[in-house]
Amino acid sequence: MLRGARERLSPILMTALAAGLAVLPLVIMGDIPGHEIEHPLAVVVLGGLFTSTLLNLFVTPSLYLRFAKRRRDRVTA
């Protein structure tokens, strides 16, 4: 389980970083006329990227550790 979390770390961070960097100019330049719709959308997308990255990196592995049956328990059952 921990090996899987370690293997997923790089792809998750790279995907979130690439998408976040693409949306960041819209967040920074939100007060420019014509960006009235794009700015709130970019803020929401950036917040969603941040929270989903945290969930994937911390909450999902801890839930696996808590609720998944151990390998040796499955063999004896």
OpenMM code with the backbone's topology and positions (N, CA, C; nanometers):
from openmm import Vec3, app, unit

residues = "MET LEU ARG GLY ALA ARG GLU ARG LEU SER PRO ILE LEU MET THR ALA LEU ALA ALA GLY LEU ALA VAL LEU PRO LEU VAL ILE MET GLY ASP ILE PRO GLY HIS GLU ILE GLU HIS PRO LEU ALA VAL VAL VAL LEU GLY GLY LEU PHE THR SER THR LEU LEU ASN LEU PHE VAL THR PRO SER LEU TYR LEU ARG PHE ALA LYS ARG ARG ARG ASP ARG VAL THR ALA".split()
positions = [
    Vec3(0.0820, -0.1194, 0.0000),
    Vec3(0.0000, 0.0000, 0.0000),
    Vec3(0.0859, 0.1252, 0.0000),
    Vec3(0.1881, 0.1260, 0.0816),
    Vec3(0.2741, 0.2429, 0.0842),
    Vec3(0.3568, 0.2540, -0.0432),
    Vec3(0.3924, 0.1403, -0.1010),
    Vec3(0.4659, 0.1431, -0.2274),
    Vec3(0.3789, 0.2045, -0.3369),
    Vec3(0.2519, 0.1690, -0.3375),
    Vec3(0.1591, 0.2258, -0.4354),
    Vec3(0.1436, 0.3761, -0.4188),
    Vec3(0.1393, 0.4226, -0.2938),
    Vec3(0.1296, 0.5660, -0.2687),
    Vec3(0.2556, 0.6372, -0.3159),
    Vec3(0.3715, 0.5745, -0.2946),
    Vec3(0.4965, 0.6337, -0.3405),
    Vec3(0.5029, 0.6401, -0.4931),
    Vec3(0.4521, 0.5360, -0.5595),
    Vec3(0.4544, 0.5331, -0.7049),
    Vec3(0.3580, 0.6343, -0.7658),
    Vec3(0.2502, 0.6640, -0.6962),
    Vec3(0.1508, 0.7592, -0.7467),
    Vec3(0.1884, 0.9037, -0.7198),
    Vec3(0.2861, 0.9276, -0.6330),
    Vec3(0.3210, 1.0631, -0.5927),
    Vec3(0.3630, 1.1496, -0.7113),
    Vec3(0.4554, 1.1039, -0.7909),
    Vec3(0.5067, 1.1839, -0.9026),
    Vec3(0.3998, 1.2140, -1.0080),
    Vec3(0.3228, 1.1159, -1.0557),
    Vec3(0.2197, 1.1497, -1.1558),
    Vec3(0.1131, 1.2455, -1.1035),
    Vec3(0.0739, 1.2296, -0.9792),
    Vec3(-0.0291, 1.3179, -0.9232),
    Vec3(0.0233, 1.4602, -0.9132),
    Vec3(0.1448, 1.4760, -0.8610),
    Vec3(0.2005, 1.6097, -0.8466),
    Vec3(0.2283, 1.6757, -0.9812),
    Vec3(0.2764, 1.6004, -1.0776),
    Vec3(0.3054, 1.6582, -1.2086),
    Vec3(0.1774, 1.7001, -1.2815),
    Vec3(0.0733, 1.6210, -1.2709),
    Vec3(-0.0536, 1.6561, -1.3354),
    Vec3(-0.1140, 1.7802, -1.2712),
    Vec3(-0.1145, 1.7852, -1.1388),
    Vec3(-0.1699, 1.9009, -1.0696),
    Vec3(-0.0866, 2.0257, -1.0961),
    Vec3(0.0439, 2.0113, -1.0994),
    Vec3(0.1300, 2.1260, -1.1248),
    Vec3(0.1107, 2.1799, -1.2663),
    Vec3(0.1020, 2.0920, -1.3649),
    Vec3(0.0827, 2.1362, -1.5034),
    Vec3(-0.0513, 2.2074, -1.5203),
    Vec3(-0.1569, 2.1510, -1.4654),
    Vec3(-0.2887, 2.2142, -1.4771),
    Vec3(-0.2935, 2.3444, -1.3968),
    Vec3(-0.2322, 2.3445, -1.2794),
    Vec3(-0.2313, 2.4647, -1.1966),
    Vec3(-0.1549, 2.5789, -1.2619),
    Vec3(-0.0424, 2.5474, -1.3253),
    Vec3(0.0340, 2.6516, -1.3938),
    Vec3(-0.0398, 2.7055, -1.5153),
    Vec3(-0.1217, 2.6234, -1.5777),
    Vec3(-0.2001, 2.6701, -1.6919),
    Vec3(-0.3118, 2.7650, -1.6491),
    Vec3(-0.3661, 2.7463, -1.5301),
    Vec3(-0.4783, 2.8268, -1.4817),
    Vec3(-0.4304, 2.9489, -1.4027),
    Vec3(-0.3080, 2.9454, -1.3544),
    Vec3(-0.2564, 3.0516, -1.2679),
    Vec3(-0.2627, 3.1918, -1.3300),
    Vec3(-0.2313, 3.2126, -1.4573),
    Vec3(-0.2450, 3.3481, -1.5125),
    Vec3(-0.3877, 3.4028, -1.5060),
    Vec3(-0.4856, 3.3171, -1.5212),
    Vec3(-0.6247, 3.3635, -1.5112),
    Vec3(-0.6595, 3.4034, -1.3682),
    Vec3(-0.5992, 3.3376, -1.2708),
    Vec3(-0.6237, 3.3737, -1.1315),
    Vec3(-0.5557, 3.5059, -1.0985),
    Vec3(-0.4329, 3.5228, -1.1450),
    Vec3(-0.3567, 3.6438, -1.1139),
    Vec3(-0.4154, 3.7663, -1.1836),
    Vec3(-0.4558, 3.7528, -1.3099),
    Vec3(-0.5069, 3.8670, -1.3868),
    Vec3(-0.6587, 3.8698, -1.3881),
    Vec3(-0.7196, 3.8469, -1.2751),
    Vec3(-0.8646, 3.8389, -1.2680),
    Vec3(-0.9358, 3.9717, -1.2770),
    Vec3(-0.8662, 4.0832, -1.2474),
    Vec3(-0.9336, 4.2129, -1.2484),
    Vec3(-0.9263, 4.2842, -1.3823),
    Vec3(-0.8733, 4.2189, -1.4834),
    Vec3(-0.8677, 4.2768, -1.6184),
    Vec3(-1.0066, 4.2661, -1.6822),
    Vec3(-1.0530, 4.3728, -1.7475),
    Vec3(-1.1838, 4.3655, -1.8136),
    Vec3(-1.1888, 4.2531, -1.9169),
    Vec3(-1.2972, 4.1807, -1.9159),
    Vec3(-1.3147, 4.0678, -2.0059),
    Vec3(-1.2910, 3.9341, -1.9391),
    Vec3(-1.2371, 3.9357, -1.8185),
    Vec3(-1.2087, 3.8114, -1.7450),
    Vec3(-1.3080, 3.7905, -1.6306),
    Vec3(-1.4252, 3.8498, -1.6404),
    Vec3(-1.5219, 3.8420, -1.5317),
    Vec3(-1.5722, 3.6999, -1.5086),
    Vec3(-1.5772, 3.6206, -1.6136),
    Vec3(-1.6253, 3.4827, -1.6012),
    Vec3(-1.5096, 3.3866, -1.5790),
    Vec3(-1.3967, 3.4116, -1.6443),
    Vec3(-1.2832, 3.3202, -1.6362),
    Vec3(-1.2171, 3.3204, -1.4990),
    Vec3(-1.2120, 3.4352, -1.4335),
    Vec3(-1.1439, 3.4436, -1.3043),
    Vec3(-1.2085, 3.3550, -1.1974),
    Vec3(-1.3395, 3.3649, -1.1730),
    Vec3(-1.3986, 3.2760, -1.0711),
    Vec3(-1.3849, 3.1282, -1.1066),
    Vec3(-1.3977, 3.0963, -1.2344),
    Vec3(-1.3811, 2.9578, -1.2774),
    Vec3(-1.2391, 2.9098, -1.2506),
    Vec3(-1.1407, 2.9942, -1.2796),
    Vec3(-1.0012, 2.9572, -1.2566),
    Vec3(-0.9732, 2.9378, -1.1079),
    Vec3(-1.0322, 3.0206, -1.0231),
    Vec3(-1.0137, 3.0058, -0.8779),
    Vec3(-1.0720, 2.8730, -0.8304),
    Vec3(-1.1886, 2.8390, -0.8797),
    Vec3(-1.2518, 2.7126, -0.8411),
    Vec3(-1.1701, 2.5935, -0.8905),
    Vec3(-1.1223, 2.5994, -1.0133),
    Vec3(-1.0421, 2.4898, -1.0687),
    Vec3(-0.9126, 2.4738, -0.9896),
    Vec3(-0.8471, 2.5843, -0.9561),
    Vec3(-0.7230, 2.5775, -0.8795),
    Vec3(-0.7476, 2.5223, -0.7393),
    Vec3(-0.8569, 2.5628, -0.6763),
    Vec3(-0.8919, 2.5069, -0.5456),
    Vec3(-0.9233, 2.3587, -0.5531),
    Vec3(-0.9917, 2.3181, -0.6580),
    Vec3(-1.0217, 2.1764, -0.6756),
    Vec3(-0.8973, 2.0937, -0.7004),
    Vec3(-0.8039, 2.1462, -0.7772),
    Vec3(-0.6770, 2.0768, -0.7981),
    Vec3(-0.6018, 2.0597, -0.6672),
    Vec3(-0.6000, 2.1642, -0.5875),
    Vec3(-0.5288, 2.1592, -0.4595),
    Vec3(-0.5917, 2.0572, -0.3644),
    Vec3(-0.7245, 2.0627, -0.3497),
    Vec3(-0.7887, 1.9705, -0.2557),
    Vec3(-0.7858, 1.8265, -0.3058),
    Vec3(-0.8037, 1.8053, -0.4352),
    Vec3(-0.8001, 1.6677, -0.4848),
    Vec3(-0.6597, 1.6095, -0.4758),
    Vec3(-0.5569, 1.6932, -0.4927),
    Vec3(-0.4198, 1.6446, -0.4756),
    Vec3(-0.3949, 1.6048, -0.3318),
    Vec3(-0.4391, 1.6860, -0.2387),
    Vec3(-0.4224, 1.6510, -0.0969),
    Vec3(-0.4982, 1.5238, -0.0615),
    Vec3(-0.6196, 1.5102, -0.1130),
    Vec3(-0.6968, 1.3890, -0.0864),
    Vec3(-0.6283, 1.2657, -0.1431),
    Vec3(-0.5780, 1.2758, -0.2655),
    Vec3(-0.5111, 1.1615, -0.3279),
    Vec3(-0.3820, 1.1235, -0.2586),
    Vec3(-0.3119, 1.2206, -0.2051),
    Vec3(-0.1818, 1.1920, -0.1447),
    Vec3(-0.1909, 1.1500, 0.0014),
    Vec3(-0.2895, 1.1977, 0.0740),
    Vec3(-0.2938, 1.1714, 0.2182),
    Vec3(-0.4147, 1.0896, 0.2628),
    Vec3(-0.5330, 1.1241, 0.2160),
    Vec3(-0.6542, 1.0588, 0.2666),
    Vec3(-0.6709, 0.9192, 0.2086),
    Vec3(-0.6530, 0.9036, 0.0781),
    Vec3(-0.6727, 0.7726, 0.0155),
    Vec3(-0.5793, 0.6659, 0.0714),
    Vec3(-0.4475, 0.6906, 0.0842),
    Vec3(-0.3624, 0.5867, 0.1446),
    Vec3(-0.3992, 0.5548, 0.2897),
    Vec3(-0.4397, 0.6556, 0.3653),
    Vec3(-0.4763, 0.6280, 0.5042),
    Vec3(-0.6057, 0.5472, 0.5123),
    Vec3(-0.6984, 0.5698, 0.4195),
    Vec3(-0.8197, 0.4884, 0.4171),
    Vec3(-0.7891, 0.3441, 0.3790),
    Vec3(-0.6957, 0.3251, 0.2856),
    Vec3(-0.6527, 0.1894, 0.2517),
    Vec3(-0.5904, 0.1203, 0.3716),
    Vec3(-0.5077, 0.1909, 0.4435),
    Vec3(-0.4445, 0.1312, 0.5617),
    Vec3(-0.5487, 0.0962, 0.6675),
    Vec3(-0.6513, 0.1773, 0.6780),
    Vec3(-0.7525, 0.1556, 0.7821),
    Vec3(-0.8497, 0.0437, 0.7466),
    Vec3(-0.8971, 0.0387, 0.6230),
    Vec3(-1.0069, -0.0509, 0.5896),
    Vec3(-0.9691, -0.1720, 0.5046),
    Vec3(-0.8554, -0.1708, 0.4409),
    Vec3(-0.8175, -0.2840, 0.3560),
    Vec3(-0.7714, -0.4010, 0.4428),
    Vec3(-0.8068, -0.5194, 0.3992),
    Vec3(-0.7590, -0.6377, 0.4705),
    Vec3(-0.6124, -0.6586, 0.4389),
    Vec3(-0.5427, -0.7027, 0.5377),
    Vec3(-0.4002, -0.7295, 0.5156),
    Vec3(-0.3840, -0.8529, 0.4288),
    Vec3(-0.2742, -0.8594, 0.3597),
    Vec3(-0.2497, -0.9691, 0.2656),
    Vec3(-0.2481, -1.1034, 0.3379),
    Vec3(-0.1850, -1.1108, 0.4540),
    Vec3(-0.1792, -1.2377, 0.5263),
    Vec3(-0.3154, -1.2781, 0.5818),
    Vec3(-0.4024, -1.1788, 0.6118),
    Vec3(-0.5371, -1.2106, 0.6577),
    Vec3(-0.6194, -1.2725, 0.5442),
    Vec3(-0.5967, -1.2280, 0.4218),
    Vec3(-0.6715, -1.2808, 0.3079),
    Vec3(-0.6254, -1.4230, 0.2761),
    Vec3(-0.4986, -1.4514, 0.2972),
    Vec3(-0.4459, -1.5855, 0.2660),
    Vec3(-0.5008, -1.6889, 0.3632),
    Vec3(-0.5104, -1.6532, 0.4916),
    Vec3(-0.5595, -1.7475, 0.5920),
    Vec3(-0.7114, -1.7608, 0.5901),
    Vec3(-0.7822, -1.6638, 0.5366),
    Vec3(-0.9284, -1.6680, 0.5391),
    Vec3(-0.9854, -1.7612, 0.4350),
] * unit.nanometer
topology = app.Topology()
chain = topology.addChain("A")
for resn in residues:
    res = topology.addResidue(resn, chain)
    for name in ("N", "CA", "C"):
        topology.addAtom(name, app.Element.getBySymbol(name[0]), res)
